[in-house]
Amino acid sequence: MSDMMQMSRRCIGAAVFSLVFISTAESQVRLASIFGDNMIVQRDVPIPVWGQAPPGATITIRLSYATASTSADNEGNWKATISKLAAGGPFDLTVVSSETLIVRNVLVGEVWLCSGQSNMEFRLDRSDAADSVIAAALNPKIRLCTVQRAVSETAQISAKASWVESSPTTVGRFSAGSLEIAFLPLLVDPPSAMQYVAAVSAFRGALPRDASAVVARCPREAKLHFDVWGSSPTDRECMRAVKRAMDPAGILNRGRFLI
């Protein structure tokens, strides 16, 4: 009987602990996991920040000199938008409510979204030039955010993600193709047409054989410096002919092309 009572006490204690833990977790202010130390946010555009908090909670966001405030909705979701900032940093991203969250070492600069299959997963440390590139990876302004794979049948407001500064000890795990673009000095000054040319050329050189990618935004002046069709299968000439016939003035999808 005594053993059963002790077991019952342990079960009740565990249940109480679980309730307290859940209650505490639900009362916390949280940022979506994409926001973390060492992150980069896009310059020259409004910056959205979101997360969760107790319903009705007031949240104030501060990054550099820019601030924004909002309240959590009935489901505990919140979102605030900070006014656009010029390139710079590092800064602290501060979230203030019933408690204060601080995301440290945040840069404002260029964010490149690189998505794909094996082309983008191909790691630098598996490439032919790995040793020399890794040894030269001394620019901490280059960061990589890796979002873990996940499957969901519904839209998600967050995902497991982490940011890492570039260094000889970390850069080997970076995507080789993505890193080629990041090596260019695009963080501080608006990129020139020739910088775009260098970026596209470097990225094209880093792609595995028979792979392709689409450049979604590029100055028209930059397009004039290289063959936008790239080196490719024989059917590419047929595609060129169709494009010339359908769009002789070259006005469709201006700035967008295949490499």
N, C-alpha and C positions, 0 to 999 in steps of 0.2 A: 504493500500500500504506500509505503514511504517512497519507494522508487518511482511509482506512478505519479505521486504528487510532485516529486522533484522534476520529473519529465514534463509534467503539465506546466510547472512554473517556468521551465526553460522555454517551452513552446510559447507561453504567453509573453515572456520577455522578448523572444525573437519577434513575435508579432508586433509588439509595441515599438520595438526598435525599427522595424520595417516601416511602420506608419509614420514615425518621427522622421525617418530618412526621406521618405517620399514627400512628406509635407514640406521639409526643408528644401528639397530639390526643386519642388514646384514654386517655392517662394523666391527663388533666386532669379536675378537678371542674367540672361545668357545672350551671347552673340552667336550668330551662325558660324559654323566651324571654318568657313572660308576666311574669316577674320582671325589672324594670328600673328604672333611676333614675326618680324622680318618680311611682312607682306608689302606689296606694291599696289597702289590704287591709280587709276587712270587720271592723267593730268587733263586740264582744260575742259572738263565736263563735270556736271553735277555728280556727286558721289553718294550712292545709296548705301545705307547701313541698316541691318535688320537683325532680329533675334526674337527672344521670348522673355516674358516677365509676368508677374501676377496681373490679372485683368485690371485695367484702370490705372496701373502704375505709370508715373511720369518719368520719361527717360530723356536725358540731355546728352548730346554727342558733341565732342570737341576734337578737331584735328587742325593743328597749326592755329591760325587765327579764326578759323571758320567754326561755327556752332549751329546746332539744330536741335529742336525738341519735338517730342511726340508722346503719345500715350498708347499703352497696350490695349488691344481690343478685347472683346468678351472671351475670346479663345486664348488670350495671352500672347498674341503675335503683335509685333511692333516693327515699324520701319520709319526711318528718318533720312532726309536727303541733305547732305552738306553742299554748300555752294562750291563751284569749281575752283581748283587751286592750280597754280603754276607748278612746274616741276621743282622738286626740292626735297629736303629732309636730311637726316631722319627726324621723324616726329613721333609723339605718342598719340595714339587714338584713345580717347578717354570716354567712357560710358558711365554716367552718373545717374543713380536712382536711389533705392534704399541702400545700395552698396555701390562701390566704384570698381569698374573693370578698366584695366589699362593694357592696351596692345602696344608693344614697344618696337622701336626700330622700323617705323613705317616710312616708306618712300612714296613720293608722288612722281610718276613717270609714265613710261609706256608699258602697257599690259598687252601681251600677245596671247591669244587663245589658240592653242595648238591641239587639235583633236584628230584622231585617226586610229588606225590599228597598228600593225607592226611598224609602219613608217615612223610613227611618233613614239612608240615604245622602245625603239632601237637605242640602246644606251651608249653614251660616249665611250665608256670603258671597253666596249666591244668593237669599236671602230679601229681602222688602220692607223689613224693619227692620234690615238688615245694618249700615249705617253707625253708627247709634246704639248698637246692642248691642256691636259690636266696640270702639267707643271706650270703653265702660263695662266692658270685660272686664278688670278689675284685681284679680281674686281668684285668687291662685296656688294656693289650696286646691282649685280645680276642675281636674281632670285628665281627659284623654281617652286611652283605650287603643284603638288601632286594630289589629285582627287582619287580616292580609292574606288575601285570598281564596285558597283552595286546594281541590283535589279529591283525595280519597283513598278507596279502596275498603276501607281498614282503619282502625281507631281509631288516633289519633295521640296521643302524650304531650306534644307541644309544637307550637307554631305560630309563625310570624313575627309579632311584635307589638312595639309601641312606645308609650310613655307620653309625653304632652306636657302641660306646665302651661298653663293658660289665661292668655293675655295678648293685647293688641291685635294682635300680630304673628302669633299662632298660632290664635286662636279662630275665624277665618274658615273654617278647614278642619274645624271641629267639626260634628257632626250637629246641625242646628237643633232638632229635637224633643228630643233627649237633653239639650241644653244648657238648655232651659227648666226641666227638673226640677232640674238641678245648680245653678241660680242660687238655689234656696231654701236657707235656713240649716239643713240637715239633718245637717251633719257633726259638730256638737258635742253638742247636746242631743237626747234622743228627740223625734221630730217629734210635734206635737200633731195632733188631728183637723183643725183648721183649716189647718195646714201641708199636710196631705195634700190637702185641698180645693183649696188654692192650686196644689199641684203638678199635680193632675189637670186643673184648669182651664187652667193654662198649657200643659200638654202637649197637651190637646185643641185649644187655639188654634193650636198650632204644626203640627199634622198637616195635610198636603195635603188638599184637598177630596175627599170621597168615601172617605177613608182611615179605618181604624178600628184600635183597639188594645184589649188586654185588661189590666185592672188585676188583678194576681194577689193582692195583699195590701193591705188598707186597713181601718182601724178602722170598726166599724159606725156610730159616731157621725158619721164623715165622710160616709158614703153618704147620710145623711139631708139633706145640704145641697145636693144637685144631682140632676138627672135622670140616673140611671146608664145610660140607654139612649142618650143623646145625640141630636143632630139627625141624622136618617137617612132612608133610603128608606122608602117606604110600607109595605113588608112588615114593618117593624119592629113595627108595631102588632099584627100577627098573632103575632109572637114574644112580645110582652108578654102577649097573651091566653093563649097556651099556658103560659107561665111561671106566670101567676096560677092557671090550672086545675090544673096539676101540683104547684105549690108555694105554696099560699095563705098559709102561715105564713112564707114567705121564709127557709127554713132550709137550702136546697140551695146549695152553693157560696158559703157565707157569706163576705163580704169580696171576692168575685171578681165582676167585671162588665165589660161592654163599653162602650167610649167611641168 
